[in-house]
Amino acid sequence: MLPQLVRERHFGIATGLVAEKTADKAEQLILEARDRVLSERPRSWGEALGDLNDQLRMCLRDRHVALRGSGQSRIRSDEPLAAVDQNAPAVEVEDQHGVLCVTIRRFFGGADDDKRLREWASGSLSHFSNERIVVDLRGNEGGNDAIMLEWLLPVLQAGVRIPGTSTGWFVGEAPLGLWNSAALIEARDGLDAVPSWHRAHRHVPAPGDVLQVRGEGDDGPLQAGVRPWDGKMLVLLDGQTKSSGESAAWMLQHAVRGRLIGARTAGMIEYGNIVPYLLPASGLHIGLTTKHNDYGVAIELAGLPVQTELDPRTPLSTVAHAFDRLYRAPGRWRYPDYRRLCSSGAASPARRAAPSSGRRGCT
């Protein structure tokens, strides 16, 4: 059942973004894993799945593919990472050495996180009264990046563009991926735990639903905010900055000229809006994407490059203290070849020619 599910519900395969020979390779990897399970009779999901999750991610060039129960990923596993307390609040704002420091650990969570994120976004004008700002996105594994755009809109300069295009599955005006994730959260933790944005925008399934593929361009030149900001910003990243954490960094870089520092991101951004599936016979849980984002350059697996490299374990207070030096530091914007960056032994698929535009937003 898993090979059929991947063929019909992985957005890249189902819509032809992924070459047929790559889809065949993904199916072969699954069947080989099945044969190994039948032969070895493993005692845990980790033993059963082995490297299959990494293999599928490399094959499909989609790091969002998620087989629950898999062991630790070996993709770029040797890179240093910041120590991030995911039990701490989703967002915190503080002054360090005269620099406003905004730490955003995630763009999703329970009702408390949702409330904190909304309150943070509503305080935009107060935050941007500061000339120097550090936004720390290290360890941010994503969620809903719409909250980042909400924070930025009041302070945009006239004519700003956040480049990007996307295609995704829609039912009417609602993205397909929102219902499944919202329903899962509601079933597990109750309606109050569902993020407010998901509650407002999710589709409620009905018998006459028609699934459509819809393309979206970028938002074009944006209007000036009520108080355009012309300050300086550093955006701190590491290899655990993923998904909407990465698209948030993309927004900051293009919308307010945020300078990306630290280490390149995870490269989990070209697909998004994950739908969870549970296979009835085996109980296997897999997350598959319902949307494709195009940034015009190869980011998946390789990650967003930084303009100034910095040990991602550097304390935030040190970054704030050295703000002016880091902001002036010379650097280059380079997109590395992901094939040389991934430590997994899985075969690397060929990269198609990149178009000229990109797409923000990945959940």
TISETOR-988384 format. One line per 4 residues: number of its first residue (from 0); their letters; for each residue x, y, z of N, C-alpha, C. Coordinates in steps of 0.001 Angstrom, whole numbers. Example, Ala and Ser with C-alpha at 12.3 -4.5 7.8 and 13.67 -1.06 7.14 Angstrom:
<nodes>
0	AS	13190/-5690/7800/12300/-4500/7800/13200/-3300/7800  12850/-2250/7080/13670/-1060/7140/12900/30/7870 $
</nodes>
This chain:
<nodes>
0	MLPQ	819/-1215/0/0/0/0/856/1269/0  2018/1218/663/2862/2406/753/3342/2902/-614  3789/2019/-1525/4201/2529/-2843/3070/3260/-3573  1857/2727/-3500/721/3375/-4153/398/4724/-3498 $
4	LVRE	450/4759/-2174/169/6001/-1456/1167/7088/-1836  2433/6731/-1887/3460/7714/-2244/3256/8211/-3672  2921/7310/-4587/2703/7722/-5974/1499/8658/-6119  446/8392/-5351/-786/9153/-5529/-891/10377/-4633 $
8	RHFG	-125/10422/-3529/-296/11502/-2572/954/12339/-2336  2091/11951/-2878/3237/12864/-2837/3058/13876/-3955  2998/15148/-3616/2617/16161/-4597/3545/16165/-5810  4829/16013/-5596/5769/16051/-6706/5565/14918/-7688 $
12	IATG	5313/13710/-7179/5095/12564/-8062/3740/12681/-8758  2693/12966/-7979/1332/12964/-8525/1115/14026/-9585  1861/15124/-9533/1663/16214/-10486/2739/16271/-11567  3662/15324/-11557/4667/15269/-12610/5886/16141/-12378 $
16	LVAE	6006/16782/-11213/7218/17551/-10915/8419/16628/-10767  8158/15421/-10301/9204/14408/-10142/9190/13500/-11365  10351/13266/-11940/10459/12421/-13126/9986/10999/-12830  9447/10338/-13840/8914/8995/-13664/9990/8018/-13194 $
20	KTAD	11193/8163/-13696/12255/7239/-13269/12609/7459/-11802  12447/8688/-11317/12678/8950/-9902/11577/8344/-9057  10323/8445/-9539/9207/7797/-8844/9407/6283/-8802  9895/5711/-9898/10172/4269/-9933/11249/3900/-8917 $
24	KAEQ	12273/4747/-8798/13343/4495/-7844/12808/4531/-6417  11920/5488/-6125/11324/5562/-4789/10542/4292/-4470  9788/3794/-5446/9029/2562/-5247/9965/1384/-5014  11060/1347/-5753/12031/269/-5581/12626/284/-4178 $
28	LILE	12931/1474/-3666/13479/1592/-2311/12490/1054/-1274  11206/1350/-1459/10185/875/-522/10066/-643/-584  10061/-1193/-1784/9925/-2641/-1935/11142/-3376/-1378  12320/-2807/-1555/13520/-3413/-979/13456/-3418/544 $
32	ARDR	12938/-2319/1112/12783/-2259/2561/11761/-3289/3043  10666/-3450/2292/9664/-4454/2640/10266/-5853/2656  11032/-6167/1603/11643/-7502/1528/12601/-7728/2700  13322/-6690/3086/14245/-6825/4213/13479/-7073/5515 $
36	VLSE	12362/-6373/5685/11544/-6565/6892/11011/-7994/6961  10530/-8495/5837/9994/-9857/5814/11075/-10889/6092  12301/-10569/5700/13400/-11509/5886/13973/-11459/7303  14114/-10237/7859/14818/-10074/9128/13892/-10033/10345 $
40	RPRS	12606/-9780/10152/11652/-9696/11256/12142/-8745/12359  12281/-7468/12066/12779/-6506/13068/11793/-6350/14227  12303/-5864/15368/11502/-5759/16576/11065/-4320/16892  11467/-3360/16078/11084/-1967/16322/10937/-1246/14988 $
44	WGEA	10254/-96/15033/10124/694/13816/11492/1164/13324  12367/1520/14242/13693/1962/13832/14429/895/13044  14371/-357/13524/15002/-1458/12802/14296/-1726/11484  12977/-1631/11483/12213/-1940/10267/12480/-929/9154 $
48	LGDL	12517/340/9512/12639/1388/8502/14083/1609/8064  15032/1369/8956/16430/1553/8586/16684/2947/8038  17322/3016/6880/17632/4292/6231/16575/4707/5210  15423/4034/5196/14435/4304/4151/14003/5766/4130 $
52	NDQL	13825/6373/5292/13380/7767/5312/14384/8675/4612  15654/8539/4958/16687/9342/4302/16768/9021/2811  16633/7757/2467/16716/7361/1060/15603/8010/240  14388/8016/779/13276/8644/62/13455/10150/-24 $
56	RMCL	13947/10757/1041/14187/12196/1013/15205/12567/-60  16269/11797/-147/17290/12073/-1150/16771/11789/-2553  16071/10685/-2704/15564/10294/-4015/14582/11324/-4565  13624/11729/-3740/12569/12656/-4176/12978/14115/-4036 $
60	RDRH	14137/14349/-3446/14587/15708/-3129/13499/16439/-2342  13034/15779/-1292/11987/16320/-435/12278/15894/997  12864/16804/1762/13264/16461/3123/12075/16439/4089  10893/16831/3601/9702/16772/4441/9120/15357/4548 $
64	VALR	9498/14458/3657/9000/13088/3763/9332/12565/5152  8317/12066/5861/8529/11699/7258/7894/10352/7577  8719/9338/7797/8269/8031/8260/8477/7995/9772  7394/8082/10522/7510/8136/11979/8082/6831/12511 $
68	GSGQ	9006/6974/13449/9682/5809/14017/11060/5598/13439  11409/6369/12414/12743/6250/11820/13801/6706/12819  14994/6179/12664/16109/6618/13492/16564/8011/13103  17586/8498/13785/18125/9828/13523/18604/9929/12075 $
72	SRIR	18225/11006/11403/18656/11205/10018/20172/11368/9956  20762/10820/8908/22206/10971/8686/22515/12060/7666  21501/12731/7156/21721/13800/6185/22336/14998/6904  23547/15351/6531/24274/16486/7112/24327/16407/8637 $
76	SDEP	24463/15196/9145/24383/14988/10588/25647/15391/11337  26724/15711/10608/27983/16050/11267/28143/17549/11509  27122/18346/11203/27238/19798/11339/26912/20245/12758  27639/21236/13296/27329/21744/14640/25995/22488/14638 $
80	LAAV	25255/22341/15733/23937/22969/15848/23844/23723/17166  22979/24729/17177/22712/25451/18410/21901/24577/19354  22079/24770/20655/21265/24089/21656/20014/24924/21889  18862/24383/21498/17603/25123/21584/16654/24382/22510 $
84	DQNA	16119/25088/23492/15164/24509/24435/13759/24609/23842  13263/23506/23292/11946/23535/22666/10809/23544/23684  11134/23440/24960/10112/23581/25992/9912/25036/26392  10805/25899/25924/10679/27326/26191/9585/27913/25303 $
88	PAVE	9123/29138/25583/8060/29742/24771/8426/29817/23289  7399/29849/22446/7622/29900/20999/8403/31136/20600  8165/32269/21249/8841/33512/20895/9144/34296/22162  10315/34909/22196/10719/35770/23300/11435/36996/22750 $
92	VEDQ	11206/38136/23379/11813/39397/22960/12543/39997/24156  13793/40396/23944/14577/40993/25024/15601/41952/24442  16101/42845/25295/17163/43768/24903/18485/43243/25432  19455/43138/24533/20801/42750/24944/21798/43706/24302 $
96	HGVL	22564/44379/25140/23601/45306/24668/23034/46361/23725  21816/46818/24005/21209/47852/23174/20664/47354/21850  20572/46031/21683/20046/45414/20463/18780/44653/20825  17712/44829/20048/16496/44047/20279/16724/42637/19752 $
100	CVTI	16576/41652/20618/16790/40251/20242/15462/39513/20267  15067/38967/19121/13815/38236/18973/14164/36776/18707  13834/35910/19643/14081/34479/19487/12762/33796/19136  12714/33175/17957/11504/32478/17508/11864/31008/17360 $
104	RRFF	11417/30200/18314/11791/28786/18340/10917/27937/17432  9714/28396/17143/8788/27647/16287/7634/28561/15899  6961/28198/14808/5788/28932/14338/4514/28108/14534  4531/27182/15474/3354/26366/15749/3427/25932/17205 $
108	GGAD	2353/25325/17666/2328/24813/19028/908/24804/19556  770/24771/20861/-537/24767/21485/-1122/26161/21601  -2177/26265/22399/-2880/27536/22529/-1977/28629/23093  -1106/28298/24034/-211/29299/24617/766/29843/23575 $
112	DDKR	1326/28938/22767/2242/29373/21714/1516/30244/20696  322/29829/20310/-464/30597/19346/-718/32012/19875  -1069/32113/21140/-1328/33417/21747/-69/34272/21779  1061/33668/22166/2317/34417/22221/2732/34924/20842 $
116	LREW	2583/34086/19836/2959/34494/18485/2072/35630/17989  785/35564/18267/-122/36639/17854/220/37939/18573  489/37858/19852/849/39058/20609/2159/39651/20111  3107/38765/19784/4387/39245/19252/4174/39982/17928 $
120	ASGS	3406/39397/17011/3173/40036/15718/2471/41378/15879  1557/41460/16814/820/42713/17009/1701/43808/17598  2844/43439/18158/3765/44427/18712/4809/44905/17731  4573/44704/16452/5563/45019/15413/6098/46446/15506 $
124	LSHF	5235/47429/15579/5687/48822/15550/6576/49143/16746  6257/48565/17873/7112/48761/19042/8478/48130/18822  8506/46925/18287/9779/46237/18048/10637/47004/17053  10016/47489/16003/10779/48154/14943/11064/49625/15248 $
128	SNER	10803/50044/16474/11304/51349/16908/12795/51274/17213  13327/50039/17237/14755/49824/17449/15507/49893/16128  16685/50459/16172/17518/50599/14976/18217/49291/14625  18528/48479/15642/19264/47237/15422/18455/46077/16014 $
132	IVVD	18266/45026/15201/17462/43875/15613/18189/42590/15208  18193/41621/16111/18620/40258/15790/17393/39357/15868  17140/38592/14814/16091/37573/14832/16776/36219/14841  16593/35488/15927/17240/34191/16106/16269/33085/15701 $
136	LRGN	16535/32447/14560/15704/31359/14051/16391/30008/14178  17458/29931/14951/18159/28649/15112/17230/27617/15756  17216/26439/15194/16386/25366/15730/14907/25495/15429  14507/26518/14673/13095/26706/14333/12722/25716/13230 $
140	EGGN	11863/24755/13565/11515/23689/12626/10245/23982/11846  9713/25222/11959/8636/25618/11068/7286/25747/11731  6256/25647/10906/4877/25863/11320/4171/26712/10288  3693/27874/10692/2956/28767/9799/3688/30101/9704 $
144	DAIM	4350/30333/8564/5141/31558/8426/4303/32799/8144  2977/32656/8020/2124/33830/7818/2267/34818/8969  2609/34317/10155/2772/35194/11312/3984/36104/11132  5013/35630/10427/6179/36475/10148/5806/37612/9216 $
148	LEWL	5026/37316/8178/4596/38373/7261/3724/39389/7994  2883/38912/8894/2044/39819/9683/2910/40778/10504  4017/40282/11037/4943/41117/11812/5619/42172/10940  5869/41828/9677/6616/42708/8789/5761/43765/8087 $
152	LPVL	4505/43469/7808/3689/44358/6980/3645/45808/7462  3568/46085/8759/3491/47496/9171/4756/48307/8920  5889/47644/8601/7155/48380/8517/7835/48249/7154  7114/47733/6160/7721/47540/4841/7948/48855/4126 $
156	QAGV	9044/48906/3392/9273/50009/2463/8390/49795/1233  7998/50860/570/7164/50752/-623/7885/49965/-1717  7154/49080/-2391/7703/48360/-3534/8482/47104/-3205  8537/46721/-1937/9250/45502/-1553/8617/44285/-2228 $
160	RIPG	9455/43367/-2671/8980/42103/-3231/9593/40962/-2447  8777/39972/-2137/9266/38724/-1558/9075/37673/-2640  10119/37392/-3423/9950/36577/-4632/9550/35150/-4321  8757/34579/-5233/8428/33180/-5075/7173/32776/-5817 $
164	TSTG	7139/31527/-6212/5933/30933/-6787/5679/29599/-6092  4455/29120/-6167/4146/27816/-5594/2990/27194/-6351  2868/25891/-6226/1696/25163/-6699/1276/24222/-5584  -36/24020/-5453/-505/23152/-4387/-1893/22629/-4657 $
168	WFVG	-2296/21650/-3862/-3650/21119/-3956/-4600/21995/-3139  -5721/22353/-3753/-6738/23171/-3101/-8099/22509/-3254  -8976/22754/-2288/-10399/22452/-2401/-11105/23793/-2226  -11665/24311/-3304/-12204/25658/-3262/-11077/26643/-3019 $
172	EAPL	-11219/27472/-1979/-10195/28457/-1657/-9245/27975/-572  -9431/26754/-87/-8663/26271/1059/-7554/25314/621  -6327/25502/1130/-5264/24531/869/-5625/23168/1461  -5394/22114/703/-5757/20775/1146/-5071/20403/2455 $
176	GLWN	-3817/20766/2596/-3032/20302/3731/-3481/20790/5080  -4280/21851/5143/-4640/22409/6443/-5597/21518/7214  -6536/20854/6516/-7551/20100/7238/-6939/18936/8012  -6081/18160/7358/-5540/16969/8008/-4771/17307/9277 $
180	SAAL	-3869/18296/9178/-3064/18634/10345/-3932/19205/11456  -4917/20047/11097/-5801/20618/12107/-6654/19537/12764  -7157/18589/11958/-7975/17508/12504/-7170/16623/13444  -5912/16380/13102/-5062/15557/13953/-4843/16230/15298 $
184	IEAR	-4553/17541/15280/-4345/18279/16530/-5627/18299/17358  -6757/18547/16686/-8034/18604/17405/-8383/17271/18039  -8153/16181/17316/-8472/14857/17857/-7582/14516/19045  -6363/14985/19020/-5410/14647/20073/-5532/15560/21292 $
188	DGLD	-5678/16879/21025/-5576/17860/22113/-6787/18772/22267  -7794/18640/21383/-8975/19489/21481/-8916/20686/20551  -10083/21293/20295/-10185/22392/19334/-9335/23590/19723  -9246/23886/21010/-8490/25053/21445/-7009/24958/21103 $
192	AVPS	-6520/23736/20908/-5103/23551/20592/-4797/23816/19118  -5814/23859/18257/-5598/24101/16826/-5238/25570/16626  -4113/25874/15961/-3749/27273/15740/-4879/28048/15088  -5045/29304/15471/-6178/30107/15004/-6181/30261/13488 $
196	WHRA	-5005/30370/12875/-4946/30533/11418/-5502/29295/10728  -5169/28107/11260/-5677/26862/10683/-7188/26764/10868  -7686/27153/12019/-9128/27097/12246/-9870/27994/11261  -9284/29141/10949/-9951/30112/10081/-9896/29725/8613 $
200	HRHV	-8872/28968/8202/-8657/28733/6775/-8838/27288/6332  -8987/26347/7255/-9077/24955/6838/-10416/24672/6154  -10388/23681/5290/-11583/23239/4591/-12234/22091/5362  -13553/22081/5412/-14288/20967/6017/-14724/20036/4885 $
204	PAPG	-14242/18802/4845/-14539/17902/3725/-16041/17676/3533  -16431/17575/2269/-17826/17327/1903/-17851/16404/687  -18971/15676/451/-19033/14698/-650/-18747/15281/-2022  -19112/16539/-2267/-18930/17103/-3600/-17604/17803/-3817 $
208	DVLQ	-16653/17608/-2945/-15365/18287/-3064/-14657/17955/-4378  -14011/18964/-4951/-13206/18789/-6167/-11787/19246/-5857  -10828/18361/-6041/-9433/18674/-5782/-8822/19327/-7013  -8155/20462/-6813/-7548/21202/-7914/-6098/21533/-7601 $
212	VRGE	-5297/21617/-8656/-3930/22115/-8523/-3953/23598/-8875  -3475/24406/-7962/-3507/25856/-8175/-2101/26421/-8018  -1754/27288/-8959/-479/27984/-8868/-659/29353/-8252  372/29809/-7531/358/31127/-6917/1675/31821/-7221 $
216	GDDG	1572/33057/-7719/2767/33857/-7932/3138/34592/-6665  4206/35396/-6713/4523/36190/-5533/3499/37314/-5402  3566/38036/-4326/2561/39051/-4030/2803/40369/-4761  3843/40390/-5603/4135/41615/-6336/4702/42677/-5418 $
220	PLQA	4923/43882/-5936/5411/44972/-5073/4402/45244/-3955  4863/45187/-2734/3984/45379/-1585/3859/46858/-1226  2731/47217/-634/2516/48588/-216/3393/48926/989  3693/50198/1121/4463/50645/2270/3648/50445/3545 $
224	GVRP	4319/50074/4604/3656/49941/5889/3361/51304/6493  2695/51277/7615/2328/52541/8253/3555/53288/8758  4651/52572/9029/5888/53226/9455/7081/52437/8918  7461/52688/7660/8563/51940/7046/9840/52015/7891 $
228	WDGK	10505/50879/7951/11711/50744/8785/12945/50739/7911  13999/51411/8369/15234/51488/7601/16428/51166/8499  16224/50224/9413/17291/49871/10341/18139/48720/9839  18834/48076/10779/19739/46982/10459/19280/45717/11186 $
232	MLVL	19342/44589/10484/18899/43326/11069/19869/42200/10750  20140/41383/11760/20852/40127/11587/19866/38986/11813  19934/37974/10965/19062/36802/11081/19951/35598/11326  19815/35011/12509/20711/33958/12964/20116/32587/12635 $
236	LDGQ	20885/31751/11903/20390/30476/11378/21341/29341/11724  20810/28113/11659/21659/26931/11747/21027/25797/10948  21645/24629/10997/21177/23496/10207/19885/22887/10686  19348/23363/11816/18042/22925/12287/16957/23952/11989 $
240	TKSS	17295/25014/11286/16284/25957/10812/15635/25339/9582  14340/24991/9706/13689/24188/8684/12376/24808/8238  11931/24416/7046/10561/24651/6608/10185/26120/6735  9139/26433/7502/8735/27830/7644/9768/28659/8375 $
244	GESA	10655/28020/9119/11786/28750/9677/12670/29294/8567  12837/28504/7511/13644/28945/6371/12919/29995/5536  11624/29779/5288/10899/30772/4484/10770/32082/5247  10739/32030/6584/10745/33257/7365/12057/34010/7170 $
248	AWML	13167/33275/7140/14460/33909/6880/14485/34539/5485  13897/33848/4519/13793/34372/3151/13018/35689/3144  11904/35739/3875/11117/36974/3964/11951/38108/4557  12637/37828/5652/13412/38871/6325/14528/39379/5420 $
252	QHAV	15147/38481/4691/16245/38888/3811/15755/39809/2695  14567/39514/2155/14055/40299/1036/13216/41490/1475  12508/41365/2592/11569/42419/2985/12244/43566/3722  13211/43246/4594/13841/44306/5393/15361/44207/5345 $
256	RGRL	15888/43552/4304/17329/43452/4083/18045/42796/5255  17395/41828/5885/18055/41105/6969/19286/40379/6462  20358/40468/7212/21613/39806/6828/21659/38436/7487  21753/37383/6690/21731/36013/7190/23120/35618/7680 $
260	IGAR	23191/35193/8947/24470/34803/9538/24306/33467/10255  25431/32856/10569/25417/31570/11257/25826/30461/10307  24957/29485/10130/25230/28350/9236/24011/28111/8355  24257/27534/7184/23172/27318/6239/22080/26449/6842 $
264	TAGM	20884/26673/6362/19707/26025/6942/19604/24562/6499  18539/23901/6965/18395/22458/6744/18112/22096/5288  17451/22980/4544/17028/22616/3197/15799/21741/3221  14748/22240/3884/13475/21527/3979/12377/22542/3668 $
268	IEYG	12362/23007/2388/11584/24205/2093/10861/24157/747  11316/23328/-181/10716/23353/-1517/9384/22611/-1579  9098/21807/-573/7772/21204/-427/7203/21634/915  5867/21516/1071/5278/21913/2338/3841/21465/2482 $
272	NIVP	3174/21992/3528/1787/21669/3880/1614/20150/3975  2129/19599/5052/2234/18155/5226/896/17553/5653  562/16439/5041/-634/15672/5408/-183/14347/6015  -679/14003/7220/-319/12719/7829/-1231/11596/7348 $
276	YLLP	-650/10445/7108/-1403/9248/6731/-1029/8112/7679  -1988/7270/7995/-1764/6102/8834/-2193/4868/8061  -1241/3978/7790/-1558/2754/7059/-2280/1784/7992  -3457/1282/7592/-4303/526/8527/-3729/-815/8960 $
280	ASGL	-3053/-1515/8081/-2585/-2861/8435/-1341/-2815/9320  -366/-2020/8919/906/-1994/9643/939/-965/10768  102/72/10667/161/1158/11638/1250/2164/11322  1876/2051/10158/2925/2990/9773/2339/4374/9563 $
284	HIGL	3011/5383/10105/2598/6778/9964/3577/7472/9031  3049/8126/7975/3899/8840/7032/3308/10215/6749  4167/11212/6660/3743/12550/6282/4179/12852/4866  3230/13297/4022/3522/13606/2627/3086/15037/2318 $
288	TTKH	3766/15651/1375/3555/17061/1080/2423/17274/73  1768/18444/170/674/18791/-737/941/20098/-1477  2182/20555/-1447/2507/21850/-2041/3972/21871/-2444  4264/22582/-3531/5646/22758/-3976/5968/24239/-4077 $
292	NDYG	7083/24640/-3492/7551/26031/-3532/8781/26131/-4419  8822/27161/-5248/9958/27335/-6152/10638/28671/-5863  11884/28599/-5441/12659/29793/-5105/13624/30191/-6216  13605/29449/-7308/14468/29811/-8427/15876/29270/-8328 $
296	VAIE	16225/28698/-7181/17542/28105/-6965/17329/26820/-6173  18302/25940/-6209/18189/24664/-5497/18485/24872/-4016  17449/24784/-3176/17619/24963/-1733/17409/23651/-984  16533/22796/-1488/16211/21553/-776/17469/20730/-529 $
300	LAGL	17611/20252/698/18736/19469/1188/19987/20319/1406  20289/21252/508/21481/22086/674/21258/23201/1672  20074/23802/1677/19765/24872/2615/20030/26257/2066  19474/27252/2743/19773/28648/2428/21184/28968/2900 $
304	PVQT	22020/29506/2036/23364/29880/2489/23320/31178/3277  24273/31332/4170/24365/32574/4937/25351/33516/4259  25222/34797/4570/26140/35793/4026/27379/35948/4890  27266/35636/6161/28408/35656/7069/28382/34383/7905 $
308	ELDP	29425/33567/7789/29474/32330/8548/29873/32606/9989  29197/31904/10893/29428/32061/12320/29081/30744/12981  29876/30317/13945/29565/29084/14661/28134/29181/15191  27247/28269/14774/25843/28371/15184/25622/28209/16683 $
312	RTPL	26644/27780/17416/26538/27643/18862/26870/28934/19603  27194/29984/18849/27547/31263/19464/26378/31806/20282  26581/32188/21534/25484/32718/22351/24866/33966/21743  23571/34116/21929/22867/35275/21397/23434/36568/21955 $
316	STVA	23819/36576/23208/24392/37787/23808/25673/38208/23108  26474/37220/22667/27709/37525/21936/27386/38140/20583  26372/37599/19912/25955/38144/18617/25492/39588/18777  24691/39854/19806/24211/41210/20034/25368/42156/20329 $
320	HAFD	26323/41710/21155/27471/42554/21515/28320/42880/20296  28422/41926/19367/29257/42116/18165/28423/42534/16959  27223/43054/17179/26270/43335/16090/26912/44134/14961  27510/45271/15277/28021/46153/14216/29115/45475/13406 $
324	RLYR	30008/44753/14085/31075/44054/13360/30507/42964/12467  29544/42204/12957/28948/41145/12158/28158/41704/10978  27489/42814/11198/26696/43398/10118/27595/43894/8983  28782/44367/9328/29700/44894/8306/30597/43822/7709 $
328	APGR	30597/42618/8295/31533/41584/7863/31320/41227/6401  32406/41081/5635/32254/40673/4227/31735/39254/4149  30996/38992/3124/30459/37644/2944/29922/37469/1546  29646/36243/1211/29114/35925/-116/27830/35136/24 $
332	WRYP	26964/35282/-983/25685/34553/-1032/25880/33416/-2015  26098/32204/-1503/26424/31075/-2371/25405/29959/-2192  25018/29340/-3296/24137/28179/-3245/24967/26946/-3567  25291/26141/-2553/26144/24972/-2790/25393/23850/-3481 $
336	DYRR	26149/22907/-3986/25578/21720/-4616/25191/20739/-3515  23893/20461/-3379/23435/19608/-2281/24006/18192/-2374  24406/17750/-3566/24887/16379/-3715/26160/16145/-2900  26961/17210/-2713/28211/17072/-1982/28043/17362/-500 $
340	LCSS	26821/17682/-87/26607/18113/1287/25917/17065/2133  25286/16079/1532/24482/15110/2273/25307/13869/2570  25352/13498/3834/26165/12352/4230/25471/11028/4003  24152/11052/3696/23423/9801/3456/23971/9132/2212 $
344	GAAS	23926/7813/2210/24430/7070/1071/23424/6913/-46  22216/7504/103/21186/7336/-922/21588/8023/-2207  21080/7507/-3317/21387/8103/-4613/20777/9482/-4708  21493/10399/-5365/21014/11766/-5519/20350/11938/-6871 $
348	PARR	19112/12434/-6918/18435/12637/-8190/18994/13833/-8926  18775/13854/-10221/19250/14980/-11022/18414/16211/-10735  19045/17376/-10765/18358/18647/-10516/17887/19219/-11840  16574/19526/-11908/16076/20143/-13120/16492/21605/-13152 $
352	AAPS	16450/22192/-14319/16827/23596/-14454/15903/24468/-13633  16475/25397/-12871/15659/26243/-11990/15097/27425/-12775  13808/27740/-12571/13227/28930/-13187/13751/30176/-12502  13260/31320/-12935/13847/32573/-12486/13231/33119/-11213 $
356	SGRR	12167/32528/-10691/11546/33073/-9499/11431/32021/-8421  11118/32447/-7180/11029/31538/-6054/9691/31660/-5364  9569/30991/-4223/8302/31042/-3503/8547/30975/-2025  7993/31916/-1287/8057/31852/157/6906/30997/664 $
360	GCT	6983/30650/1882/5852/30000/2562/5912/28500/2500  6149/27865/3610/6191/26417/3662/5783/25994/5039  4781/25187/5103/4306/24801/6416/4747/23393/6749 $
</nodes>
